[in-house]
Amino acid sequence: MANIVAIVGRPNVGKSTLYNRLTESRKAIVDDFSGVTRDRHYGQAEWIGKKFTVIDTGGFVHGSDDVFEAAIRDQVLIAIEEASAILFVVDATTGITDLDDEIANFLRRSKKPVYVVANKVDSAKQQHDSAEFYSFGLGEVYNISSMTGSGTGELLDAVVSTFEIEEEEESELPKFTIVGRPNVGKSSLTNALLGKERNIVTPIAGTTRDSIRIHYNQFGHEFLLVDTAGLRRKSRVNEDIEFYSVMRTIKALEDSDVVILMIDAKDGIEAQDINIFHLAEKNKKGIVILVNKWDTVEKDHKTAKEFEQSIKNKIAPFTDVPIIFTSVTEKQRIFKAIETAMEVYSNKTKKIPTSKLNDVMLEIIENYPPPATKGKYIKIKYVTQLPGRSPMFAFFCNLPQYIKDPYKRFIENKLRENFDFSGVPIQVFFRQK
C-alpha cells in the first residue's frame, strides 16, 4: 500500500520549497543514476525508514488568478480522497486569508490526517503569530521554515506515525499493473485477458481500497492483475485530469512488480507517458511497453521498427525495454504481452551465481579496464549481486571514487548483454575492497 503525502495550500506559501526539502534529502542517498528527468510535482521521500511519495499540488495549477481558486479547491478535494496524509501549508508572515479558511473547511470535513504547517517561522514573533492557525480547528500547528528546514523533523515524525503498516505480502504471485493515459484501452485489455471465463477470476477482497486485484490463472500463467481502470469514477470533483491520474498511477505503480505501460499508436509516446515510465524506473519496477490500436495505423514494411526507435529515443538512457504492438479489440498479441511481462518478472527476480558473475565480468573488465585517473590505475577484483527486490551489483575495487558514469554505463550494458535484464532497471555500485 503506497503512502502518499499531499502538500496543499494557496499560492506562494512555500509548498514547493517544502516539497524540495522532503524529496531532495533522499535523492542524494538513493538516486544513484544520472540522466533521469525528475518530475518536480511528485517524488520519493523517506523518514526513519518509512518511504512515501510526496505530491506538490502547486505544480498542477495553471492559469490566471480566478482559475486559480477553483483549481486549488478541486485539488484539495482530490488530495483528500487519494492521499494518506495532507500537509496544509500556511504563511506565518501573512496570517489567515479567506482562501486559507475555505481550504480549512474542506479539510475539517475530511477523515484523513491533516497537519497544519505554518511556514516562514524564522523568529520568536512569528512563532507567537502562528498561534492564530489553531482557530482552524485542525489540531496541532507545526512551525517550520522550509528554507532552513527547522521544524521539519517534528512534522515528519508525526506524519509517518499515522501510516498504515506495510502488511507482509499475502501472496507470492507476481503483481502486474496496467497504466497509461485515459482511453488508451486499459479496461479493454483487462476484459480481453479475462475473457468470458469469469469463474477463474477471484477478486481478492480487502487488499487496498483503491485498486482491484484480480487473480489470473490460465494458459499456464498465474499472477495478480492490479486493475486501476475499473475504479469508481469521481463525482463531486470537477476533475483536474492530470493531477487525478497522477495520484492514481503512483498508488497503483508502487503496488506492483511489473508495470505494463499502454500507449496509443496514433499519438505515440507523450510527456505524461514518459513521466510514468521514469517513475516506474525510479521505483525499480519491471516495465513492458504496449503500443495499442496498432491495427488503426497505416503501415509499410518499416513502420514498427521506426516507431520503436522513436520510443527508445524518448525514454533513453534506459532503453532495454520490450515494446509490443497490440490491438486489444482484434485480440492481437495480448497474450504475447502477458508472456513478456512474466519474462520481465523473472529477469527482475533472478539471482546470478557469484562464480558465474565473476567469470564473465572480470574477463570483460580485464579487456576493457576503467581508464586511469590522475595516473592511478583502478583494479576491480570481485563482483557480487546484492540482495534486494531488483537487480543490484557491487564491484569491489581499490579506487571506487575514480570510476566515472560512462564506465558505469559500459558495465551495466555488459551485464545486460550477458545475463538478460530486459525490462528491468539495474543498479551498479563500486565499493572499496
N, C-alpha and C positions, 0 to 999 in steps of 0.2 A: 504494500500500500504506500503510495507516494505521499510524502508530506509536502504541502505547498503553502508557502507563506506569501500573502499578497500585501504589497505596500500601497495604501490608498491615501487620498488627501487632495486638497486643492493644489493648483499650480504654485510653484516657487516656494514650497515649504521645505524642500531638501530631500524629496523622495529619492531622486537619482543618486545623490551623494551617499545616502544611507544604503541604497542598493549596491553601489560600488564597494562600499566598505564591507558589506556582508559577503559579497562574492569574490572580491579581489584577494582577501586573505587566504582563501582556499586555493585560488587559481595558482598562486605561487607554488603551493606544495604539490598540487595534483596534476595540473595540465602540463604534462611533460613533453608535449609535442608541439611543433610550430606549424603555422600555416592554417590554423582552423579559424574561420571567421566567427568571432564571438558575437552573438546577437545581444544587443545591450538591454533588451527588455526582460530576458529571463536567464538565470544562471544557477549554478550549483553552489551551495554553501554547506559548511559543516561546523558543528559546535559540540564540544565534549563528546565526540564520536558519533553524533547523530547527523545524518545527512538530510538535506532538504532542498527544495527548489524555491528560489526567490523570484517573484514577479514584480516588476516595477510598472504599475498600471499607467503612470505618467507617460511612458514611452508609446502608449497606444492612442493617445488623444491627439487628433489633428484638427485643424480648422480654427475659425475665429472665436472670439470670446463667448458669443452667445451659444455657439455649438458646444463650446467647452463644458458649460454647466450640465447640459443634458448628457453629454458623453461621459462625464465623470459620474453622474448618477447611475447610468447604465452599468458602468464598470464596477461600481461599488456593489450593485446587486449581483452581478455575475461572480464577483470575488466572494461574496457572502455564500453563494451557493457552492462554489467549487473549491475554495481554499480550506486548508486545515486550520489556519490561524490568520488573523488580519492585524497588520500594523497600521494604525490610524495616525498619520503624521500631521502635527500642527506646529505653528510657528510661535515660539515664546516671545518673540520681539513684537509681534503684531496683535496677539490675543485672539479672541474668538470672533470669527466673521459669520455672516449669515450662511454661507456655503458650508462652513465647518459644522454649524448647528444642524443643517439639513442632513449632512453625511452621518452625524452622530445619531440622528433619529432613525435612519435605516439600520445602523449598526446595533442600536439598543434592541431592536426587534429581532435581531438575528440570534441563532442559537450557537454561533461559533465563538471561540475565544477571541476577544478583541483587546489589543494593547494600545493605550493612548500614549503616543510618543511625542513629547514636547521637545522639538528640535531647536538648535541655536541657543542652548542654555550655556552661556560662557561666563556668567558672573553670578554673584550672590543675588543681585537684584532680579535677574531673570529667573533664578531658582524660586524666588518669592512670587514673581508674577505668574509662574506656570501653575500655581495652585488653583487659578480660576478654571483650569481644564477639568477639575474634579466635578464641576457643575454639569458636565455631560451625563453623569450618572453611569459611566462605563468602568468604574473601579479605578485601580492604581494608575497614576500618571508616571511614566518613565522619562526622567530628564536626561537628554543626551546632547552631545554635539557631534553631528555626523562628520564634521570637518576633522575634529581631533580624535573622534572615537570614544570620548569619555562617556561612560554610562551604558555603552552598548553591551558590555558583558552581563550586567544585571538583567537587561532586557532579554538577551538570548537565553539566559538561564531559565527565565520564566516561560519563554516561548517553547523551548524544547521539552519542558516538563509536561506539557499537555499533549504531546504527540502520542498517537496510538502506538503501542508496542508493535514492532515488526514481528508478525507471527512467523514462527518457523514454517517453512514451506510445507503445506499439507500434501503436496503432490510432487512427485519426481518427474512428471511429464514435462516435455518442452512447452514453453508458452510462446505462441506466435500472436503478434498484433498487426492488424491491417490498418495502416494510417494513410492519410492523403487528404487533399482538399475536398470540399463538398462536391457532390455529383460526379465523382471520378469512377464510381462503381463499387464502393466498398461493400454496401449491403448486398448488391447483386452477387459479388464474389462469395460472400458468406453463404448466401442461399444456394448458389450453384454447387459449392462444396458439400453442403449438407444434403442437397437433393431432396427427394420426397421422403427419404427414409428417416422420418423424424424419430422413430423409436431408438435409433442409435445415439440420439442426442440427449445427453443428460446435463442440463444446465446445473452448475454447482452453486447451490444457494449459499447466501451469507458470506461470500468471499469479500467482495467490495461493493460499496453502494452503487458504484457508477458504471462499471463495465461488466458485461455478462461474459462469463467464461463458459465456453461450450466444449464439451468433451467429444473430440472427433476420433472415431476408431473404425476405419475401413480401408480397404485396399492395402493392408499391411502397414498402415501408418497410424500412430496414436499420439495425439497431442492435445493441448488446451488452446482453443482459439479465443483470444480476448477480443470480444466484439465490441467496438466502440460505435459502430454505425447505428445499431438498434437502440440507442439511448433515447430517453424521453426528450421530446422537443421542448424548447423553452416557451413559456407563456408570457409572463409579465414583462420580460426584458425586451426592449426594442433593440434587437441584438447587435452588438459590435462583433461582427462575424470573426474578424481576425483574432481578437482578444479571446473570444469564447473558444474558438477551435484550438488556439494555442494551449489554453488551460487543459482542455480535454486530452489533447495529444500528449502533453507532458505526463499526465496521470497514467495514460494507457501505456506509453512507451516505457516508463520506469517499471512497469509491472511485467515486462516481457523479456524473453531471451533473444528472439529474432523479430525484427521489425520488417514487415512487408510494406514497402512504400509504393503506393499506386500513383502513377501519373497519367495524364490524359495525352494520348498520342497526338491529338490535334494541337494542344497547347505547348507540348514539350515540358521540360523541367523548369519550374518558375521559382521565384525568390523564396516563397514560403516552403516549397518542397525542399529547397537546398537548406533552409534553416532546420527543417525536421531531420534531414539527413545528418547535418552536423551535430544536432542534439543527440541523435542515436549513436553517432560515432564517439562523441564526448562521453556518453554513458556506457561505452564499450559493449554495445548491443550488436548482435549479428544483423546484417542488412541484405535484403533482396529487393531489387527494383523491378516493379511490374509496369510495363507500358501497356495500358489498357486501351480498348477501342481501336486496336491496330487494323481491324477489318475496314475501318472507315477512311483509311489513309490511302491516297493514290501512291502506288509503289512502282519502282523499277528494280533492277537486279541489285542495286547497291544501297537502297534506302535504309534498311535496318542497320547496316554497318555504319553509315554516316550518322544516323540518329544516335546510335550507341556512343560513337565518338564524341558527339556534341554533349551528351550527358556527362561523359567522363571528364571532358574539359571543364565542366562547371562544378564537378564535385571534387576535383583534384585538391590536395595530393593523394587522398585515399581513393584509388580507382579500382582496386582489386575486388570488384563487387559484381555479382551476377545480375545481368539485365535480361528480362524475359518479356517477349512481346506476346500479349494475350488479347483474346476477345472473350469477355465473360459471357456476353449474350450468345455467341456462337459456340461457347464451351471449348474454345481453342486454348490448348496449353495450360489450362488451370491446374491440372494435376502435376504438370511439369513444375509449376510454381511451388506446389507443396513439397515435391521431392527435393527441389533446390533448397527450400527452407530447412528441410531435415538435414541435408548435407552441410549447410552453413552451421546448424546447431551442433553437428558432430565436429566440425572444424573448431568451433568455439570452445568445446569441452574437451578436446583431445589433449593428451599428455604425451610428450615425446621423450623416450628414454634418454637419460643423460649421456650414455655412451654413444648413442647414435648422433645426438646433437653435436657432441664434441668431434666425432669422426668427420662429419660433414662440414661443420662451420670452421673448425680450426684449420682445415686444409684450404678453404676459401680465403681465410684471413692471412694464412701464410703466403698465398699467391698475391693477395691484394691487401697488404698491411695498411693501417691508418697512416697518413702522411706524418712525417716527423715535424714537430713544432719546436721552434727555438733550439734546434739541434738535438732535441731529446727524442729518443725512439720509444714508441708505445708498444708494449708487448702484451697481447691478450692471451691468457694462459688457460682459461677454463670457462665453460658455458653451462648454465643450468636453467631449467624452466621453473619459474616461481609459482607457488600455489596461488590459486585465485579463480575468479569466475570467468576470466577471459585470459587469453594467452599473454604472458609476460615473461621476458627472458633477461637474465642478468649475465653480463660478460665481465669477468674479473680481469683486471689489468693493473699495470703499475701506475699509470698516469691518467685516470679517467677524465680529469678536468680538461685535458688537451684534445679530447675527441669532439669533432665538430658535427653539426647537423647533416651535412652531405654524407659523411661516413655512416652516421646512424641510419640514414635512409637507404644507403647501399646494403647495410647489414639486414635491415627489415625486408628489402626486396629479395635478398638471397634466402632468407627464412621462408618467404612466401613461395619462391620458385621451388625450393626443395621439399617443403612439408605441406603445401596446400592449405592456406588460411583464407581461401576465397570468402569474401563477405564478412570478414571478422577484423576489427581493429586490433592491432597487436602493439605491445609496448616493449621497448628495448632500453635497458638500463646498463650503464657502465659503472662498475664499482671497484673500489680499491681492493687489491688482493693482499 
